[in-house]
Amino acid sequence: MYVKFTAHPGQRDTLARLLGEAAAGMAVASGCEIWIVNTSPSEPDAVWVTEVWASKAEHDASLAPPETRERIARVMPLLAAAAEATELTPVAGKGLTP
């Protein structure tokens, strides 16, 4: 999954920092294989999150804990638009577990 977050002007770095804190929490999330926060050199207000999960159920479950809900609440005021998620199914590549 790729998720694009668009921050209000001047808020990208704060958004990236908060998502970085979320990335630290994903280190222990069941089924989370990759969770990377990215910025875009061509989109000054965009932060992208690259996610790979063992299953959709494990991804959905990762959104339920209170600490995750609290992080989401802290991120929402920084967003200029709704997050845009693109779901894909990885089929091959370095880093994928067969």
VENFEN-V676773 format. One line per field, one symbol per residue. ss: DSSP state (2 for helix, 1 for strand, 0 for the rest). phi: phi as a letter, one per 30 degrees, with the letter a starting at -180 (. if undefined). Layout:
# VENFEN-V676773
ss=???
phi=???
This chain:
# VENFEN-V676773
ss=01111110000222222222222222000001111111110011111111111002222222000222222222220010000111000000000000
phi=.cbcccddeiceddddddddddddddecddidcbabcbccdcbdccbcccbbbdaddddeddddeedddddddddeddddaddccbcbcdbakdjddd
